[in-house]
Amino acid sequence: MNDNVQKYFSTLKQTVYEQISADINEGTIDEIVKTDLAKSHIDDKASAAFQEFYFLTLDNEPLYYSSRDFFRQFKKRYSLQGIDNNYLDKLERLKKEILENIRADKLAQLYFDSFNKAVIKHGNDYKEKDLGSFFAKLVHTFRPDEYCALDNPIKNYFGLKKESFFISFFIISVEYKHWATTNRKLIESIRDKFKQADKNGVLQHDKLTDLKLLDLIFWSKANRQ
């Protein structure tokens, strides 16, 4: 890779890492658990209801293949807007190929084949649309330890508003993992306190990956700005 390109990406990655470090430290853990996790994802009824769907579908290959309307339900529960049923039915027909590409880490091929410049019905016409958020959430569903379920508010929160969704997805995923690996004590402390706060067992904490935990935190921060 060209040194200038490498420097560019390294700078973006450093920006994300430093933002995570500024927000999560020994002095902020209690407030993060109280506000960004418990209040936003346990006390909030809509978010709490979504978590049931999230854990039901998480890396659930039998459900994925047996469902006749997986992508319609996925779109509905993730509140993904501006996507018509014809496109969703197309994904349903391609579901074997889609999951094989996710498992094989052929994500660029998957993105450009099915989610970049997707042809979507718009009124009486058809328009091309970049469905990066749909792509990210689907990939995360089947590789939750490796990739985040990125959406635009989190992308913008990390200062990547002008960057492509595809590039931002990889940068944030890499830096989530980097930060979590480097800060195991903080991550485990947050996990323990969050589990204690979840008195009704809204989340399946044994299935909560580091990337999902960080997504929950930064979803709350990004949407409260």
C-alpha positions in Angstrom: 0.0 0.0 0.0 1.2 3.5 -0.8 2.8 5.2 2.2 0.5 8.2 1.9 -2.6 6.0 1.9 -1.2 4.0 4.9 -0.6 7.3 6.7 -4.1 8.5 5.9 -5.8 5.3 7.3 -3.4 5.2 10.3 -4.5 8.8 11.2 -8.2 7.9 11.0 -7.7 4.8 13.1 -5.8 6.8 15.7 -8.6 9.4 15.8 -11.1 6.6 16.6 -8.9 5.0 19.2 -8.3 8.3 21.0 -12.0 9.1 21.1 -12.8 5.7 22.6 -10.0 6.3 25.2 -11.3 9.8 26.0 -14.8 8.5 26.6 -14.1 5.3 28.5 -11.8 5.3 31.5 -11.8 4.5 35.2 -13.5 7.8 35.9 -16.4 7.3 33.5 -17.3 3.7 33.9 -20.1 4.2 36.4 -21.8 6.9 34.4 -21.4 4.8 31.2 -23.1 1.8 32.8 -25.9 4.0 34.2 -26.6 6.2 31.2 -25.2 4.7 28.0 -26.0 1.1 28.9 -28.8 0.7 31.5 -30.8 3.7 30.7 -30.5 3.5 26.9 -30.8 -0.3 26.5 -32.5 -1.7 29.5 -34.9 1.0 30.7 -35.7 2.1 27.2 -38.6 -0.3 26.2 -38.0 -0.1 22.4 -34.3 -0.9 22.7 -35.0 -3.6 25.3 -37.5 -5.2 22.9 -35.0 -5.1 20.0 -32.4 -6.9 22.1 -34.6 -10.0 22.1 -34.5 -10.1 18.3 -30.8 -9.3 18.2 -29.8 -12.3 20.3 -32.3 -14.6 18.6 -30.7 -13.9 15.2 -27.1 -13.6 16.4 -25.0 -16.1 14.4 -28.2 -18.3 14.1 -27.6 -20.0 10.8 -30.5 -22.5 11.1 -32.9 -19.6 11.6 -31.4 -17.7 8.7 -31.9 -20.5 6.3 -35.3 -21.7 7.5 -36.9 -18.3 7.6 -38.8 -17.3 4.4 -38.7 -13.6 5.2 -35.4 -13.2 7.1 -34.4 -10.0 5.3 -37.9 -8.4 5.7 -37.8 -9.0 9.4 -34.2 -7.8 9.6 -35.1 -4.6 7.8 -38.1 -4.1 10.0 -36.5 -4.7 13.4 -33.4 -2.6 12.6 -35.6 0.2 11.3 -33.7 0.3 8.0 -35.5 2.9 5.8 -36.0 3.3 2.1 -35.7 -0.4 1.1 -38.4 -2.0 -1.0 -39.6 -5.6 -0.8 -38.3 -6.4 -4.3 -34.8 -5.8 -3.1 -35.4 -7.8 0.1 -36.8 -10.7 -1.9 -33.6 -10.6 -4.1 -31.5 -10.9 -1.0 -33.6 -13.8 0.1 -32.9 -15.6 -3.1 -29.2 -14.9 -2.7 -29.0 -15.8 1.0 -26.7 -18.8 0.6 -24.2 -16.9 -1.4 -24.5 -13.9 1.0 -23.7 -15.9 4.1 -20.9 -17.8 2.3 -19.2 -14.5 1.5 -19.6 -13.4 5.1 -18.1 -16.6 6.5 -15.2 -16.5 3.9 -14.6 -12.8 4.8 -15.2 -11.8 1.1 -16.8 -8.6 2.3 -15.7 -6.3 -0.5 -17.3 -8.7 -3.0 -20.5 -8.9 -1.0 -20.7 -5.1 -0.5 -20.2 -4.2 -4.1 -22.4 -7.1 -5.4 -25.4 -6.4 -3.2 -25.2 -3.3 -1.0 -23.3 -0.6 -2.9 -25.5 1.1 -5.5 -28.4 -1.2 -4.8 -31.3 -0.6 -7.1 -34.3 0.4 -4.9 -37.8 1.3 -6.0 -38.6 4.9 -5.3 -42.2 5.8 -6.1 -42.7 4.9 -9.7 -39.0 5.0 -10.4 -35.8 3.1 -9.4 -32.8 4.7 -7.8 -29.3 3.5 -6.7 -28.7 3.6 -3.0 -25.7 2.7 -0.8 -27.0 0.4 1.9 -23.8 0.4 4.0 -25.7 0.3 7.3 -27.7 -2.8 6.2 -24.4 -4.4 5.1 -22.7 -3.7 8.4 -25.5 -5.0 10.6 -25.8 -8.2 8.6 -22.1 -8.9 8.7 -22.0 -8.2 12.5 -24.9 -10.6 13.0 -22.8 -13.5 11.7 -19.3 -12.3 12.8 -20.0 -10.4 16.0 -16.5 -10.8 17.3 -14.9 -9.2 14.2 -17.2 -6.5 12.9 -19.4 -3.8 14.4 -23.0 -3.0 13.6 -22.1 0.4 12.4 -24.7 3.1 11.7 -24.4 6.8 10.7 -24.6 8.5 14.1 -21.7 6.4 15.4 -19.7 6.9 12.2 -20.2 10.7 12.5 -19.5 10.6 16.3 -16.0 9.3 15.5 -15.3 12.1 13.0 -15.8 10.0 9.9 -18.8 11.8 8.5 -17.0 12.5 5.2 -15.5 9.0 4.9 -17.2 6.2 3.0 -19.4 3.9 5.0 -17.4 0.8 3.9 -14.1 2.2 5.0 -15.5 3.5 8.3 -16.9 0.1 9.0 -13.5 -1.5 8.9 -11.7 1.3 10.7 -14.1 1.4 13.7 -14.3 -2.4 13.8 -10.5 -2.7 14.0 -10.2 0.1 16.6 -12.9 -1.4 18.8 -11.0 -4.7 18.8 -7.7 -2.8 19.4 -9.0 -0.8 22.3 -10.8 -3.8 23.9 -7.7 -5.9 23.7 -5.6 -3.2 25.2 -8.1 -2.3 27.9 -9.3 -5.7 29.2 -9.6 -4.5 32.8 -12.0 -1.7 31.8 -14.0 -3.9 29.5 -14.5 -6.6 32.2 -15.4 -3.9 34.8 -18.1 -2.5 32.5 -19.4 -6.0 31.7 -19.7 -6.9 35.4 -21.5 -3.7 36.3 -23.8 -3.8 33.3 -24.8 -7.4 34.1 -25.5 -6.4 37.7 -27.7 -3.5 36.5 -29.6 -5.8 34.1 -31.7 -7.3 36.9 -34.4 -8.7 34.6 -32.0 -10.3 32.2 -32.9 -8.2 29.1 -29.6 -9.1 27.4 -27.9 -12.4 27.0 -24.6 -11.2 28.5 -22.8 -14.5 27.7 -23.3 -13.6 24.0 -22.4 -10.0 24.3 -19.1 -9.5 22.4 -16.7 -6.6 23.0 -17.7 -5.0 19.7 -21.4 -5.2 20.6 -20.8 -3.7 24.0 -18.9 -0.8 22.5 -21.6 -0.3 19.9 -24.2 -0.1 22.7 -22.1 2.6 24.5 -21.4 4.7 21.4 -24.9 4.3 20.0 -26.1 6.0 23.1 -23.5 8.7 23.1 -24.0 9.4 19.4 -27.7 9.7 19.6 -27.6 12.0 22.7 -25.5 14.6 21.0 
